[in-house]
Amino acid sequence: MSILDIKSGKREYMTLQAYEDYFFNNVIGDEYQVMINPDTFERRFTASYEKPKSILGKYSISSGLFSGMGTTTYNFSLILDGTGIVNPAKKDVKKELDDLMNVLFTKWGDGGRCPNYVIITYCHETFRCVVTSVVVKYTLFNPDGTPLRATVTCSFSSADRFTNQSDMKKKISENEKSWFEDFSEVISSSVKNECDSLYNLLAIK
């Protein structure tokens, strides 16, 4: 299944591009284009509310006040086909899966993986996110056991919190300012205490 772009008249497929930083500036590898667009694309928004507060362990007050929006999540499934029916040029399910996984994760030297920042482009929208889970289900095999088809169920979490570079710099600046003010207060208090002790010792105060 594909989406038809009204303006160009061309078929549009979901694409995934990996980035190494939360500013989404540094691209990793090539863009991955899915073989078949997902039948469904779930985009979930959550809201958080204050928990009930107890008073003297006897009474509780349920404020129900809105405290903020939670992280947006995205869920969908991709079909990787190696029969040649979908795309005669792509008959290796293992390679397709490796290409997809290399977009979602960066391999470490010890064989481990670290999630990449990923931009998903689909339905004329872009979603900045990081992968939270991947489930691979093989559904068709050659007589020799080679997989011919697989369903890859992917879950992502929004990474928009720090995608705006100016906002990120502002946040860092605010944290540095807060740290400096706290540090200055501690130093001032320490110096005052030392002076008081010295004055007491010399019987000046």
C-alpha positions in Angstrom: 0.0 0.0 0.0 1.3 3.5 -0.8 0.1 7.1 -0.4 -0.5 9.2 -3.5 1.0 12.7 -3.3 -1.8 15.0 -4.7 0.7 17.6 -5.9 3.2 15.4 -7.7 1.0 12.4 -8.4 3.8 10.1 -7.2 3.6 7.4 -4.7 4.8 8.3 -1.3 6.4 5.8 1.1 7.3 6.2 4.8 11.0 7.0 5.3 13.3 6.9 8.3 16.5 8.9 8.7 18.9 8.5 11.6 20.7 11.3 13.4 23.4 11.2 16.0 22.3 14.3 18.0 19.2 15.6 19.6 19.4 18.8 17.5 18.9 16.5 14.4 21.8 18.1 12.6 24.2 15.2 12.0 22.8 12.5 9.6 23.8 8.9 10.1 23.9 6.7 7.0 21.3 6.6 4.3 17.6 7.2 4.5 15.5 4.0 4.8 12.4 3.7 2.7 9.8 1.0 3.7 8.8 -1.6 1.2 5.1 -1.3 2.2 3.5 1.5 4.1 1.9 0.4 7.4 -1.8 -0.3 7.4 -2.2 1.7 10.6 -0.2 4.4 12.3 -0.9 5.0 16.0 0.0 8.4 17.4 -0.8 8.5 21.2 -0.9 11.7 23.3 -1.0 11.5 27.1 -1.8 14.0 29.8 -0.6 14.0 33.4 -2.5 15.1 36.5 -1.5 15.7 40.1 -1.8 12.7 42.4 -4.0 12.9 45.5 -2.2 14.4 48.5 -2.6 13.1 52.1 -2.8 15.3 55.1 -1.5 13.8 58.4 -2.0 10.4 56.9 -5.7 10.6 57.5 -7.4 12.6 54.8 -6.7 12.8 51.1 -7.3 15.5 48.6 -7.7 14.7 45.0 -6.9 17.9 43.1 -7.2 16.5 39.6 -5.2 19.4 38.4 -3.5 19.1 35.0 0.3 19.0 35.5 1.5 18.7 31.9 1.6 16.7 28.7 3.3 13.3 28.7 5.6 12.0 25.9 3.9 11.4 22.6 4.3 7.8 21.3 4.1 6.3 17.8 3.3 2.6 17.0 3.1 0.8 13.6 4.1 -2.4 11.9 6.1 -2.9 8.7 6.1 -5.9 6.4 9.4 -7.0 4.9 8.9 -9.2 1.9 11.5 -11.4 0.3 9.3 -13.3 -2.2 9.9 -10.8 -5.0 6.2 -10.1 -5.3 6.3 -6.6 -3.7 9.7 -5.6 -5.2 11.7 -8.0 -7.4 14.9 -6.2 -6.6 14.5 -6.8 -2.9 14.5 -10.5 -2.0 16.7 -10.6 1.1 14.6 -10.2 4.3 17.7 -10.3 6.5 19.4 -7.5 4.6 16.2 -5.4 4.7 15.9 -6.0 8.5 19.6 -5.1 9.0 19.2 -1.8 7.0 16.2 -0.9 9.1 17.9 -1.8 12.4 21.0 0.3 11.4 18.7 3.3 11.1 17.1 2.7 14.4 20.3 1.8 16.3 24.1 2.4 16.2 26.2 -0.7 16.8 28.8 -0.6 19.6 32.2 -2.3 19.4 31.1 -5.1 21.8 28.1 -6.0 19.7 25.6 -3.9 21.6 23.3 -1.2 20.2 22.5 2.4 21.1 19.2 4.0 19.8 19.6 6.8 17.3 17.5 9.9 17.0 15.2 9.3 14.0 13.0 11.4 11.8 10.0 9.5 10.4 8.4 11.1 7.4 4.9 9.8 6.7 1.5 11.3 5.5 3.3 14.5 4.7 4.4 15.0 8.3 7.7 14.5 10.1 8.0 12.9 13.6 11.2 13.4 15.6 11.6 10.4 17.9 13.7 7.6 19.4 12.8 3.9 19.2 11.6 2.2 22.4 11.0 -1.3 21.2 11.2 -3.5 18.0 9.5 -6.9 17.7 10.3 -9.0 14.6 7.9 -11.8 13.7 8.9 -14.1 10.8 5.8 -15.4 9.0 7.1 -17.2 5.9 10.1 -19.3 5.1 12.0 -21.1 2.3 12.3 -24.9 2.6 15.9 -24.2 3.8 14.7 -22.0 6.7 15.6 -18.7 5.1 12.9 -16.1 6.0 10.8 -14.8 3.2 8.6 -12.5 5.1 8.7 -10.7 8.4 6.5 -8.3 10.3 8.4 -5.7 12.3 6.4 -3.9 15.0 8.0 -0.7 16.1 7.3 1.7 19.0 8.8 5.2 19.2 8.8 8.0 21.8 8.8 11.7 20.8 12.2 13.4 21.1 10.8 16.9 20.5 11.8 18.1 24.0 15.3 19.2 22.8 14.9 19.4 19.1 14.9 23.2 19.0 18.5 24.3 19.4 17.7 27.7 20.7 15.3 26.3 23.3 18.0 23.8 24.3 20.7 26.5 24.6 18.2 28.6 26.7 17.6 25.6 28.9 21.3 25.0 29.4 21.8 28.7 30.1 19.0 28.7 32.7 20.5 25.6 34.4 24.0 27.1 34.4 22.6 30.4 35.9 20.7 28.4 38.6 23.8 26.4 39.4 26.0 29.6 39.6 23.5 31.3 41.9 23.3 28.2 44.2 27.1 28.0 44.2 27.5 31.7 45.0 25.0 31.4 47.8 27.0 28.5 49.3 30.3 30.3 49.0 28.9 33.5 50.5 27.4 31.6 53.4 30.7 29.7 53.9 32.8 32.9 53.9 30.4 34.6 56.3 30.6 31.6 58.7 34.4 31.7 58.5 34.6 35.4 59.2 32.2 35.0 62.2 34.4 32.3 63.6 37.5 34.4 63.2 35.9 37.4 64.8 34.8 35.3 67.8 38.3 33.9 68.1 39.9 37.3 68.2 37.1 38.6 70.5 36.4 41.3 68.0 32.7 40.5 67.8 
